[in-house]
Amino acid sequence: MSTARKAVRRALLYVPGSSQRMLERSRGLTADCVAYDLEDSVTPNRKSEARSNIREFLEQSRADGIKECAVRINAVGTGYEADDIEAVCNASSLDTIVVPKVNSSSDLKWAADFINHKRTFTGPEESAPRQIKILALIESAKAISNLREICQTAAQLDGLIFAAEDFALDLSLTRTPSLTEFLYARSAIATACRAHDLSSTIDLVCTTYKGEEGRRAMEEECLSGKGLGFNGKQCIHPDQVAIAQKAFAPSKEEVTWAVRVVIADAKADEQGRGAWTLDGKMIDAPVVGKARSLVSKAGACGFDIIAVKEKWKGQEPE
């Protein structure tokens, strides 16, 4: 049965649905989100086989280390999308469907309506079918122009993903290590997600993944994305997952600061103090809001918040 809490997707790893070996190996992963793929990694003559593989796989119990199971379907208009959704949307372990090449609100609306129409599975503790979340891949100039409408289209939309390679193809761009050619698009996506209160804004794939060079490139891209407002990253190799999940999680220092703020603010509130200081810096409502958000995210990322709160229970507002 799926978890119902708000998703944290620091890493979204693609696994080809046509490979039984890779599907089974994914059971040993520790990852926020694994997206079993029916699109780019599956050739046309193996689409049907991949659907069957994924459906059977997602009818089994969820692997302990995987927080969210997703499926990336083929794009609306390819002729594969309806069969993809019908094949997987009632699998017991499915949480999310990733819709590629969402260029307009109509693309997303069709997918959302079709998923809702076909979704009938009800879990043992559910009185009605649980709503499947949607992540939309933004891959073109048209999609960037239509971000506002896309974000307002479907209630189950839970995040946007930036597909850099298709975007580069659409605009005839050459990808460079600095990624400056994608700055406008990435900023627009991150800002749209925040403006429409979507849980996830997931950054481009790091195409360099082997050895020390791959580790360094992944770390640099994660920091770059985090600086633009992204809170997760697509991964194409299992070795990238731990790097992304560390980069997009709060640091120990950030968690300690946030817990101290939350504890001291409760005491300041009892004293009727709307603003106070900590370590010589002013703390007011926006800062407290950020601290509470950090504490919540840290808990979702596996930090022992109870232990940190116990350590700093004596924190006083200055």
N, C-alpha and C positions, 0 to 999 in steps of 0.2 A: 504493500500500500504506500502511496506517495505521501511525502511530508507536505503540510499545508502552509508552513511558514513562508515568509517572504524570502525569495531566493537570493543567495549571494553567489555570484558567478565570477570569481577571480580568474578562473581558467575554464575555457570551453574547448574540449578536445574532440576533434573529428575522428571517427573510426569507420572505415569502409564497411558497408553492410554486405558486400559481396564476399568478404573474407571471414569464414567461420573461425579461422585461427585467431584473427585479430579481435573478433567479438569475444571469444572465450578469454583471451589474454586481458581484455579490458576489465574483467572481474577482479583482477589483482590491483587495480589502480586506486589511488586516493585522489579524487578530483571533485571539484564543485559541480561540474557539469560535463557529461559526455554526450556528444551529439552523434548518433549512429546515422551514417550518411547514405542517402539514396541518389544524391546529385552528382557532383563533379568526379568523385572517386569511383563511380560505378558506370561501366560502359552500357550503351543501350541494350545490348543483347543479354545483359545480366541484371537488368532492373527487376524483373519478376522474381528471380532467385533471391536478390537482396531483400526484397519486401518480405518474402517468406522467412528468410533468416532472421531479420530484425523482429518480426512479429513473434516468432517462436522464442527468441532470446528475451524479449520484454514480457513474455508471459511467465518467465521464471522469476524467482525471488530476487530482489535488488541486492547487488553486491554491497557489502558493508561500507566500503570506502567511497562509493559514488553517491553524492547527495541529490543529484538531479539527472534523470534520463531524458534525453531529447532525441528527436529524429529530424534530420534535414531532408525535406521533400524536394522534388523538382519544382521549378518555377511555374507559376500560373501561365498557361498558354502553351506549355510544351507538349501537352497531351498525356503526360505521366502523372500529373499532380493529383487527379481524382483517385486513381488507383493507389497512389502512395498513401493518401489520407485514409481511404477505406481499409487498407491493409493494416495500419498501425494504430488508428485512433482509439481503439478499444482495448489495447494491450494493457494489462493490469499495472505495469510498472512505468508507463509513459506519463511524463509530467508536462512536456513542452514540445511544440513543433516549431522548427526553424524554417521560415519561408524565405527563399532566396529571391533576388531580383525584384524586390518590391519597388516599383517605379512610381506608383500612384496609389491613392486611397482605394481605388476599385480593385487593384490586385489583392490588397490586404482584406478588404471586405469579402471578396469571394472566398478566400481561404478560411476566414473566420466563420462565415456562415456555413460553409460546407462541413467544417470540423464540428460545429455545434449541431448540425443536422445529423451527422453520422455518429456522434458520441452518445452511446447508450450504456456504457459500462458503469456499474455502481459497485463500489467496494463494500466489504462486509460491515464497515462502520459508517456508511454513507446512506443518506435517505434519498439522494438524487445523484445523477452523474456529476462528478467533479469537473469543473471547467479546466480545459487544457490551456495552458499559457502559450503565447506566441512570441517568438523573437523574429524581427524583420531584418533581413540583410539589405543594406543600402549600397548600391553598386554602380550608380550612374549619376550624371548631371541632372537628369530629370528627377530622380529620387531626392537629391539634395534640394532642388527647387520646391519639391512637394512635401518637405518634412513636416510642416505644421499639419497639413491635412492627413498625412499618414499617421501621425501620433494621435490624432483625434478620432480615428476610424473605428477601432475595436476595443472593447472593454478588456479583453484578455491579452492585449498587447503589453508585454512586460519588459521590452528592451529593444535596442537597435544595435546592429553589428555592422562595422565598416568593412567592406570587401575591397581592398586596395587594388588588387590585380585587375578585376573587371572595371573598376573606376578608371584606372590608368589606361586601359584599352579604349574605354568610351571617350576619353579626352585626349587620346594620343600622347600620353605622358610617359616619361621614362622614370622608373623608380630609382631613387638614389639613397645612399645610406642615411642622409640627413632627414629624409622624409618631408622636406619642406614643400614639395609639390602637392602634398596632401593636407597641408596645414588648414586651409579654409574648410575643406570637407570634414575633417576630423573635429575641428572646433564647432562647426555647425551641428554635427551629430550629437556631440557631448552636451551642447547647450540645449538642443531640442529635447533630449532625454530629461534633463533637469527641469526644464520649463513645464513638461507634461508629467512630471513625477513618475517616470518609468524606473524600474528597479535597476536595470542594467544598461550600460553603454560600453560595448565590447569592441576593442581596438583590432587593428589589422593583424594579419598573420606575419610572423617573423620567418622569412623563407630560408634563413641561415640557421641550421639546427645541429650541425655536427661538431663535436669536439669543443675545445676551449673557445674558438672563434664563435661558434654557435651560442655558447653560454653567454659570452660577453655581449653579443648582438642582442640577444633576448633581454638581458638585464637593461641594456641601454634603451631599447624600445619600450619596455615596461615603464621605466621612469619617465620617458617622453610622453607616453600616453596618460600616465597618472597626472602629469603636470598640465595636461589639456582638459582633464576632467573625466577621463575614462576610469571605470572601476573593474575592468577585466580585459582579458586578451584571448584571442583565438589561438589554438595550438594545433600543430600538425604532427607532433611527435611526443610520446610520453615524457621524454626528458625535459620538455619545456614546461610541463605542468607545475612542478614544484617551484620553478623560478617565478612563474606568474603568480602563483598563490602566495608566495612570500612577498613579492613586490607590491601586490594590491591589498595586502593585509596591513592593519596598523602595526607600527613597531612597538616594542615593549615600553619604550619611553613615552610614546604617544598614549598608550593605554594607561600607564601610570598617571600621566598628567590629567587625562580625561576623568579617571576615577576620583582623583583628588578634587577636581573641580565639582563633580557631581555631589560628593560628600559634603564639601564645604558650602556649596550653594544651598543645600537643604538646611544647614544651620543658619546661613545668612538669611534665608527666607523666614525662619522662625524669629529672627531678630528684626525683621522688617527692613532688611537692607537689599535694595535693588541692584546695587553695584558695590563691588568690593575688590580686593586685590589678592593675588597669589604670586609669590616669588617676585613681587614688585611690579606686576602687570595687572591692569584693570580687567576685571571679569564682569561682564554684563549679560543680558539675556541672549544675544546672538552667540556669544562664546560658550555659554552654558548649553545652548542648543547643539552646537557642534560637538561638545564633550559628550552629551547624551547619545548622539548619533554614533560617535566613535566607540563608546562602550557597547552599544547594541551590536555594531558590526564586529567588534572584537570577540564578543560571545559567539556570534555565528561562525567566526573563523577559528574557533577552538580554544581561545584564551580562557583561563580559569578566573573569571571575573569575581567570583565569590572570594577567592583567596586574595586577590588584589584589594578588594574592598575591606577585607579583614585587616590587612596590613596597614591600610591608611584610614581606618575608622576614626582615628583621632584628629584628622585634618580639620583645621579651623579656618574660617575666612579671615584674612588679614585686614 
